[in-house]
Amino acid sequence: MNIVSTSVYVGPNVYATTPLIRLTVDVTPSYATALQALGPSLLDRLKAAMPGLPLQGAAADAWSAALAAAPAPALGELVAVLALHLQHLAAQDGGRAMARATRAPDEVDVLYSYESEDIGLEAGEVACDMLVAIARADEKGEPDLQDDIARFLRYADRRSLGPSAMELVRSANARDIPVYRLNDGSLIQVGQGKYQQRIEAALTSKTSHIAVEIASDKNLSNRLLADLGLPVPRQRVVYEPDAALSAAERIGFPVVVKPLDGNHGRGVSVNVTDAAGVAAAFAAAEREGSAVVIESMIAGDDHRLLVVGGQLVAAALRVPGHVVGDGARTIAALVEAENRDPRRGVGHENLLTRLELDEQALRLLAERDMTPDSIPDAGQKIYLRKTANLSTGGTAIDVTDVIHPDNKLMAERAIRAIGLDIGAVDFLTSDITKSYRETGGAICEINAGPGLRMHIAPSEGRPRDVGGRIMDMLFPPGTQSRVPIAALTGTNGKTTCARMLAHILKMAGHVVGQTSTDAVYIDGNVTIKGDMTGPVSAKMVLRDPTVDIAVLETARGGIVRSGLGYSFCDVGAVLNVTSDHLGLGGVHTLEGLAAVKQVIAQVTRDTVVLNADNEYTLKMAAQSPAKHIMYVTRNPDHMLVREHIRLGKRAIVLEQGINGEQIVIYDNGLHIPLMWTHLIPATLEGKALHNVENAMFAAAMAYALGKTLDQIRTGLRTFDNTFFQSPGRMNVYDEHGFRVILDYGHNEAAVAAMTELVERLKPRGRRIVCVTCPADRRDEDVAAIAARVAGHFDVYICHRDDTPRGRAMDEMPRIMQAALRDAGVAEDAIRIIEEEEQSLQAALDMARPDDLVLFFCENITRSWKQIIHFRPAFDGAPAPDAAARIMDGAFDLPAGFRVVTDSRGVLIAPDA
């Protein structure tokens, strides 16, 4: 069983609205036959190794029947179930496991949920390995499935979040606060954009660095607390063994010896009673810190008091690591039995830590004249540590409900005094239910970034929602944690529409994060160039700390490969679904393409904006959970939209008025004229109907986001189709005496829109078109593009993109040439000029005043520079663009003048 390909969907996708892993698995016939022959016994072997496997009873019978009938899909489903169950064994959440047939008879798509990408992928690999091992049992011997499982659990343990971090993540998820893991450790971002906070265990963005430094310096924190009258032991900092003994004698035995800046109880020795003990304790403490602290020993039990946002939220009695005798087993056997508790693990990554019979434990046993082979009496407690840290095997008993008010107030004052937003007080007292003034209890330590696991899952008592209290501190109820997201998709127009919307929002005062086909923009500035319409770029925007609203152009490719980079959007739009990219990425039909685009509608919460003039987008309304459906139509007589408006619902309609065409908003029974289309620069006085439609979608989304009519009008009035504001989207150049239109149109619908524009512009001269198509399109798509321009131009130049993508150099132009002939275009009107630059040069050279050149390109920037640098050779041409000629080095100075520069810029000045 070979994994052919892997896809990790990081958000909603075509299969589910939750993250999934998809493995395309080749179920080799020999393996399939071997596993099929095992029948129900295959499940029996797996269930023996993995008790709790969710294929039991009727589900097992149904699966066995499916295996007998069709082994590939059934085995695919089994891989999914095994991968999911392996993750559950590693304490990873997830609830989906399924399989889908592919076009290849021996291949199956395996899909299952995951929480950690690395752990999820490893679970799929191990699931396949287990089945292969069973299939090859005859030649390789009976497999040790337990070894595979143990290996996976070790792998998962190294990559899992610890219990404190996981508690915070789950608390954030419960409050619908987005979470982003930033590294392989516990650094996590909660919230989006300018509302984000960061957490690492119990340290947050709000945690003061100075406060952490104070808490880490045990001597300084002791003095600060003492200055406020809080109960602390007497304390001295020493650097030499002799000084340690002198300090202990001055303070008075017994004493505690600990590192000045240690943590997790390492190097701490308690109840030290003599000089030899001080010497040994000093050596242990010195290894863990920069200096050693000697302090008076406070009698009492060890308590951890957790304070969040100035309020005590949990208290626990900590008990040192120990075993309880049963009168039959040795101490070593009792330790082994205790370590089988699934809550115990190595280090801090489990709720409890394993007990160790190390040097310290052996020393404590020796003090009681015992060894690991001793058999303690029934009920006898055998302590293996003097300190009660969970990191050294201790346990915890919740005492939050019984703590005395004085002790509660004391802990809160102490953490405020240090300046921590989250902190813990290690407090020694004989009775937590009595005031420290009565018992003589004292604070032995302040902890910054304290562990939460003793409060999440105490050994005894009620668990406390400490993660929830931390989230409520970071994001008080009623405050924002998410930035509004406007997401849009469609076959054509989405880049221009996204730019229009981002411009409207920026003019309204927002810091906009925008993804598009050419770059990621933050507040109008390019962050990174390239096709940025997938989940990686979406997360880039949502993680930026300056962004307060996001406009996310979302393309087919990103959804197919990786899903969305966000769990939902506030406003979503599907502009249209027309033929493009068919045959790529497993999408072969318009229905399949619509299913991909529909993902946006399926994750929209507030308002979904749909094109009522497109049959595929019109059908998406029923699939969207959005509160509001807003239709966009260029047909004021659209029956469905008219009925929608009569019901008081939202729509945006293009209507004919006495002054031309006007965009009108309908909402709650109101008729709201927005603006005349000829006042929108990007529409070329209303003639570019495709940009009229883009403006309607941008206006609809802005309206749904709560922008005012004046804000929308201002945005549309100040957005144009220049190369600098919308590169490659209907860029017009009129400085040569003839008009040149540069466009990136690369599918049938886009080419048709530009051809329609040319017809509406009614040029007085000849019409010249240079047409191309990406080489990864199907032959029928190439022909359809050529057919769209046929009959509308006087000269047709067919060229190719720079990248042939495996085709012959002249293959694409030849297909277009044949399609033009078939459409009735005269042979002498068609030329083939393969390379894009030469094609454009030929069109520019042949153009004369009043002509129109429509150039479809791949390399937008190069083509635009070629256009503005071109110098017509015919008589009577307007003067070439001065800036272009200076850039070209061809600026002819008038006699007696020279070019100079000063603080104002470049000037032409007399020679003298």
DRENNU-55260 format. One line per 5 residues: for each residue x negated, y, z of C-alpha. Coordinates in steps of 0.25 Angstrom, whole numbers. Each point is the difference from the previous one (the first is absolute). Layout:
N
X,Y,Z  ... $
end
This chain:
912
0,0,0  -7,12,-5  3,14,3  0,7,-14  3,14,4 $
3,8,13  9,13,1  2,7,14  12,9,0  -2,10,11 $
14,5,0  13,-2,-7  -1,-7,-13  8,-8,-10  2,-12,9 $
4,7,13  0,13,8  -11,-5,9  -15,-3,-2  -3,-13,-7 $
-12,-8,-5  2,-7,-13  -9,-12,-4  2,-6,-14  -4,-15,3 $
-3,-10,-11  6,-13,6  -10,-9,-7  9,-12,-5  -9,-11,7 $
1,7,13  15,2,-2  2,-15,-3  -8,-4,13  8,10,9 $
13,-4,-7  -3,-15,3  -1,3,15  14,5,0  5,3,14 $
-12,-5,7  -7,12,-6  8,9,9  -2,-10,12  -15,2,-1 $
1,15,-1  10,1,12  -10,-9,8  -11,10,-2  9,12,1 $
12,-2,10  11,10,-2  -2,0,-15  14,5,-5  3,-11,-9 $
8,-9,9  13,-7,-2  9,4,-12  -11,9,-5  -10,-11,0 $
10,-9,-8  3,11,-10  -15,3,-2  -3,-15,-2  11,-1,-10 $
-6,12,-7  -14,-6,0  6,-13,-7  7,8,-11  -10,11,-2 $
-14,-1,7  -6,14,-4  11,9,5  2,-9,13  -15,0,2 $
-1,15,-2  11,2,11  -8,-9,9  -12,9,-2  8,12,4 $
6,-6,12  -14,-5,5  -6,13,-3  11,7,8  -1,-10,12 $
-15,1,1  1,15,1  11,-2,11  -10,-9,8  -10,12,-1 $
11,9,6  2,7,-13  15,5,-4  7,-4,-13  12,-6,-4 $
1,-3,-15  -5,-13,-7  4,-3,-14  -5,-5,-14  4,4,-14 $
-2,-8,-13  -9,6,-11  -1,-1,-15  -11,-11,2  6,-13,4 $
-11,-4,10  -1,14,6  9,6,11  0,13,7  -1,-1,15 $
5,12,8  -1,2,15  0,11,10  -12,5,7  -5,10,11 $
-15,0,-2  -4,-1,-15  -13,-8,3  7,-9,9  12,-2,-9 $
-9,-4,-12  -8,-9,8  13,-7,5  3,-3,-15  -14,-5,-3 $
1,-10,13  14,-4,-4  -5,-4,-14  -12,-7,6  8,-8,10 $
9,-5,-11  -12,-4,-9  -6,-7,11  12,-8,2  1,-3,-15 $
-14,-5,0  1,-8,13  -2,-14,-8  -14,5,-5  -4,9,11 $
6,-6,12  11,5,9  -2,15,2  -2,7,13  11,10,-1 $
-2,5,14  -14,4,-4  6,9,-12  10,6,10  -11,3,10 $
-9,6,-10  11,9,-5  4,4,14  -15,4,3  0,8,-13 $
13,7,4  -5,3,14  -12,8,-5  9,9,-9  13,1,9 $
3,13,7  -2,-2,15  12,-1,9  0,15,4  -1,5,-14 $
11,-10,-5  9,5,11  -2,14,-5  3,-4,-14  12,-8,3 $
5,12,9  -2,9,-12  7,-9,-10  12,-1,10  1,15,-1 $
-1,1,-15  -14,7,1  -9,-4,-12  -13,-7,4  -13,-1,-8 $
-12,-8,4  -12,7,-2  -11,-10,2  -3,-14,4  1,4,14 $
11,6,8  0,14,-6  14,3,-5  7,12,-6  15,2,5 $
8,10,-7  -2,6,-14  -6,13,-5  -1,12,9  8,-8,11 $
-10,-11,1  -7,-5,13  -11,-10,1  -1,-10,11  -11,-10,3 $
4,-9,11  5,10,11  -8,12,-6  8,9,-8  -2,13,-9 $
4,8,13  -10,-7,9  -10,11,4  -15,-4,-2  -4,7,12 $
10,-7,8  -5,-14,-5  -14,5,4  4,4,14  7,-14,2 $
-12,-7,-5  -9,7,10  5,-7,13  -8,10,9  5,12,-7 $
15,-5,0  -2,-4,15  -4,14,3  11,7,-8  11,-9,7 $
-6,3,14  0,15,-3  15,-1,-1  2,-8,12  3,-13,-7 $
-5,-13,7  -13,-5,-5  -11,-8,7  -14,6,4  -9,-1,-12 $
-15,1,-4  -7,-1,-14  -13,-6,1  -11,-4,-11  -10,-9,8 $
3,-13,9  -6,7,12  9,12,-1  12,-10,-2  -4,-6,13 $
-1,13,7  13,5,-5  7,-13,4  -5,2,14  4,14,1 $
14,-3,-5  1,-13,9  2,-14,-4  7,-6,-7  -1,7,-13 $
4,-1,-15  -12,1,-10  4,4,-14  -5,6,-13  2,15,-1 $
6,-1,-14  4,-14,-2  14,-6,-3  8,-13,0  -6,-3,14 $
-14,-4,-6  -11,1,10  9,3,12  -3,-7,14  10,2,11 $
-2,-3,15  -15,1,0  -4,-2,14  -16,0,1  -13,5,-6 $
-1,-13,-9  14,2,-5  -3,14,-4  -12,-3,-7  7,-11,-9 $
12,9,-2  -9,12,-4  -7,-9,-11  14,-4,-5  6,14,0 $
-13,6,-7  1,-9,-12  14,6,-3  -2,15,2  -9,12,1 $
0,0,15  6,-7,12  11,4,9  0,-4,15  14,2,7 $
7,-4,12  8,-13,0  15,3,1  7,-12,6  13,-4,-8 $
5,-5,-13  -3,5,-14  11,7,-7  0,7,-14  9,12,-1 $
3,4,-14  4,15,-2  5,5,-14  2,15,-3  -1,3,15 $
10,-11,4  -3,-13,7  7,-11,-9  -6,-13,5  -7,-6,12 $
-6,-13,2  -7,-8,11  -12,-6,-6  -5,-14,5  -14,-5,-3 $
-2,-12,-9  3,-12,8  6,-14,0  10,-7,10  -4,-13,5 $
10,-12,-1  -8,-10,9  -3,-9,-12  -8,7,-11  -14,6,1 $
-2,15,-2  -6,-2,-14  13,-8,-4  8,11,6  -7,11,-8 $
1,-9,-13  15,-1,3  2,15,2  -7,3,-12  10,-8,-8 $
10,11,3  2,6,-14  0,14,5  -15,-2,4  -11,3,-11 $
-14,5,-1  -2,15,4  11,10,-1  8,-5,-12  10,-8,8 $
9,3,11  -9,-7,10  -15,-4,-1  -6,-14,2  -6,-4,13 $
-14,-2,0  -9,-9,9  -12,9,-2  -11,5,10  9,9,8 $
11,-11,1  -10,-10,5  -6,10,10  14,2,6  2,-15,1 $
-13,-1,6  4,10,11  11,-10,3  -9,-12,0  8,-5,-13 $
-4,-4,-14  8,-1,-13  1,-15,4  7,3,13  15,-3,2 $
7,11,7  12,-2,9  14,1,-5  3,15,0  -14,5,2 $
-4,12,-8  -14,-1,-5  -5,13,-6  -10,1,-11  -2,15,0 $
0,11,10  6,10,-9  14,0,-5  -2,4,-15  8,-7,-10 $
-12,0,-9  -7,-10,10  12,-9,1  8,7,10  16,0,1 $
10,11,3  13,1,7  9,12,-3  3,9,12  6,12,-7 $
13,-1,7  -6,0,14  -11,10,0  1,11,11  3,14,-6 $
-13,5,7  -8,-10,-8  7,4,-13  -2,15,2  -15,-3,4 $
-2,-7,-13  7,10,-8  -8,11,6  -13,-7,-2  2,-2,-15 $
4,14,-2  -12,5,8  -9,-8,-10  8,5,-12  4,-13,-6 $
13,-1,-8  -1,-15,2  -8,-5,12  0,-11,11  -4,1,15 $
-6,-12,6  5,1,14  -3,-9,12  10,-1,11  5,-11,9 $
15,3,-3  4,7,-12  14,2,6  -6,9,11  -6,14,-2 $
-16,0,-1  1,10,12  5,-11,8  -9,-12,-6  -13,8,-2 $
0,-4,-15  -9,7,-10  -2,2,-15  -12,-8,-4  0,4,-15 $
6,8,-11  2,-7,-13  1,7,-14  6,-9,-11  5,-10,10 $
4,-14,-4  15,-2,-1  1,-15,0  2,-2,15  13,9,-1 $
5,-6,-14  0,-14,5  -3,-1,15  -3,-14,6  12,3,10 $
11,10,-1  7,9,-10  -8,4,-13  0,15,-2  2,8,-13 $
-13,7,1  -2,1,-15  14,7,-1  -4,10,10  -13,3,-7 $
8,2,-13  10,9,7  -12,8,5  -6,2,-14  14,2,-7 $
10,5,10  14,-4,-4  6,10,-10  -14,3,-6  -5,-4,-14 $
-10,-11,-3  3,-1,-15  -2,10,-11  12,0,-10  -3,-9,-12 $
6,3,-14  -4,-12,-9  3,-1,-15  -1,-10,-11  4,-2,-14 $
-5,-3,-14  -2,14,-4  -1,14,6  -4,-4,14  -13,7,0 $
6,13,-5  12,-1,10  -10,-3,11  -8,12,-3  12,9,-1 $
5,-5,13  -13,2,7  -1,14,-5  14,3,5  -4,-5,14 $
-13,7,0  7,13,-4  9,-2,12  -11,0,9  -3,-15,2 $
-14,-7,0  3,-10,-11  -7,-14,-2  3,-5,-14  -4,-12,-7 $
0,0,-15  -6,-7,-13  -12,9,0  -4,3,15  4,1,14 $
3,14,4  0,6,14  6,14,0  -2,2,-15  -15,-5,1 $
-5,-12,-6  -5,-10,10  -4,-12,-10  3,-1,-14  5,-12,-8 $
13,-8,-1  5,2,14  14,-5,0  -1,-13,9  0,-3,15 $
-14,4,2  2,14,-4  13,1,7  -7,-4,13  -11,11,-3 $
11,10,0  8,-5,12  -13,-1,8  -5,15,-3  1,8,13 $
4,13,-8  12,-6,-8  14,4,5  8,-6,-12  -4,-11,-11 $
4,-1,-14  -4,-14,-5  1,-3,-15  1,-15,0  -3,-8,-12 $
4,-14,-5  -15,-5,1  -1,3,15  13,-6,4  -3,-13,-8 $
-14,-2,5  1,5,15  14,6,3  2,13,6  -9,7,10 $
11,4,9  12,-7,6  11,10,-4  2,13,-6  9,11,4 $
4,4,-15  -3,-9,-11  3,2,-15  0,-10,-12  -1,9,-13 $
2,-10,-11  -3,-14,-4  -5,-2,-14  -9,-9,-8  -15,1,5 $
-11,-9,5  9,-12,-3  -7,-13,-1  -10,5,11  0,-4,15 $
10,-11,-2  11,10,-4  5,-4,-14  14,6,-1  7,14,3 $
8,-7,10  -13,-5,7  -6,14,-1  13,6,6  -1,-10,12 $
-14,6,2  4,14,0  12,-3,9  -9,-2,12  0,15,2 $
15,0,0  0,-12,10  -9,8,10  7,13,0  6,4,13 $
7,14,-3  2,4,-14  -2,-9,-13  -1,8,-13  4,-8,-12 $
1,3,-15  15,-2,-3  -4,0,-15  -8,-12,1  7,-14,1 $
-11,-6,8  -1,11,11  15,2,1  1,-15,5  -10,3,11 $
10,8,9  6,-13,5  -13,-5,4  -5,12,8  3,2,15 $
-1,15,-1  10,9,7  2,8,-12  0,-3,-15  -3,12,-9 $
2,-2,-15  -8,8,-11  7,1,-14  -1,8,-12  14,-3,-4 $
10,8,7  11,-9,-4  -6,-12,6  12,-7,6  -7,-7,12 $
-7,12,4  13,9,-1  7,-10,9  -12,0,9  1,15,1 $
15,0,3  -3,-9,12  -9,12,5  -13,-7,-3  -13,5,-5 $
-4,2,-15  -8,9,-8  6,3,-14  -5,7,-13  12,8,-4 $
2,10,-12  2,14,3  2,13,-7  -15,3,1  -5,-14,-3 $
-2,-13,8  1,1,15  -4,-9,11  11,-2,10  0,-7,14 $
13,-6,5  1,-3,15  11,-2,10  10,6,-11  -8,12,-2 $
-5,4,-14  -13,7,1  -7,6,-12  -15,-2,1  -7,7,-12 $
1,1,-15  -10,-10,-7  -6,11,-8  -6,6,12  -8,-12,4 $
-14,2,-8  -2,-15,0  12,-2,-9  -5,9,-12  13,9,2 $
8,-12,2  -4,-7,-13  -8,-11,7  12,-8,5  -9,-11,7 $
-6,11,9  14,5,2  3,-13,6  -13,-1,8  4,14,6 $
14,-6,3  -7,-11,8  -10,9,7  12,9,4  8,-11,5 $
-11,-6,8  -3,14,6  14,2,3  1,-13,7  -12,3,8 $
7,13,5  -6,10,-8  8,13,-3  5,4,-14  -10,12,0 $
-11,-9,3  3,-10,-11  2,11,-10  -13,7,4  -7,-13,-2 $
6,-3,-13  -2,14,-5  -15,-1,3  -3,-13,-5  -5,-1,-15 $
-5,-11,-9  -14,6,-2  -12,-9,0  -4,5,14  13,-3,7 $
4,-12,-8  -11,-6,-8  4,-9,-11  15,3,1  5,8,-11 $
-12,10,0  2,11,-11  -11,8,-6  4,12,-9  -13,7,-2 $
-4,-5,-14  12,5,-8  6,-13,0  6,-8,12  -7,-12,6 $
8,-9,10  -9,-10,8  7,-11,7  -3,-13,7  12,-7,-5 $
-3,-15,-1  13,-7,-1  12,0,-9  9,9,9  -11,11,2 $
-3,0,-15  15,2,-3  1,11,10  -12,8,-6  6,-3,-14 $
13,6,4  -7,12,5  -6,3,-13  13,-1,-7  6,10,10 $
-12,10,-2  3,0,-15  -15,4,-4  0,8,-13  -12,-7,-5 $
-5,-14,-2  2,-11,11  -13,-8,3  0,-11,10  -12,-9,5 $
6,-12,6  -6,-11,9  3,-11,10  -7,-7,11  -6,-13,-5 $
6,-9,11  14,2,-6  7,-10,-8  0,1,-15  15,3,0 $
-2,11,10  -11,6,-9  9,0,-12  12,6,8  -9,12,3 $
-3,2,-14  14,-2,-4  4,11,9  -8,11,-7  4,-5,-14 $
8,10,-8  -3,12,9  -14,4,-5  -7,4,-13  -14,-6,4 $
-2,-13,8  -14,-3,6  -1,-13,7  -12,-2,10  -3,-9,11 $
-4,2,15  -15,0,4  2,-14,6  4,-11,-10  3,-10,11 $
-4,-12,-8  7,4,-13  -7,4,-13  -4,14,-1  10,3,-11 $
11,-9,5  9,10,7  -1,10,-11  3,-11,-11  13,-4,8 $
5,14,1  -3,2,-15  8,-12,-4  11,4,9  1,14,-6 $
0,-6,-14  12,-9,4  7,12,6  -1,7,-14  -12,9,2 $
-7,3,-13  -14,-7,-1  -7,14,-3  5,6,12  -7,-11,9 $
-14,1,4  -8,-9,9  -11,6,8  -4,-10,11  -7,9,10 $
8,10,8  -10,12,-1  -1,-2,-15  15,-1,-1  3,13,7 $
-11,7,-8  6,-4,-13  14,5,5  -6,13,5  -8,2,-13 $
13,-2,-9  9,9,8  4,14,-5  8,11,6  14,-4,5 $
-4,-15,-1  2,-8,13  -9,-11,4  5,-11,10  -12,-8,5 $
2,-12,9  -13,-3,8  -7,-9,10  -11,9,4  8,12,5 $
-12,10,4  -9,-3,-12  12,2,-10  4,13,7  -14,6,-1 $
-1,-4,-14  13,7,-3  -4,13,7  -14,0,-6  5,-2,-14 $
-2,12,-9  9,1,-12  -7,2,-14  12,6,-7  1,15,-3 $
9,9,9  -1,-10,12  1,7,14  -13,2,7  -4,-13,7 $
1,0,15  -11,8,6  -2,-9,12  -1,-12,-9  -10,6,-9 $
-9,5,12  1,-15,5  -4,-4,-14  -12,9,0  5,6,-13 $
5,14,5  -5,11,-10  -3,13,7  3,13,-7  -12,8,-5 $
-7,7,11  6,-8,12  -4,-11,9  6,-9,10  -3,4,15 $
5,-5,13  3,8,13  8,-3,13  13,1,-9  -4,-11,-9 $
-4,0,-15  0,13,-8  -4,5,-14  -9,13,2  -8,9,-9 $
-14,-5,-3  -5,13,6 $
end
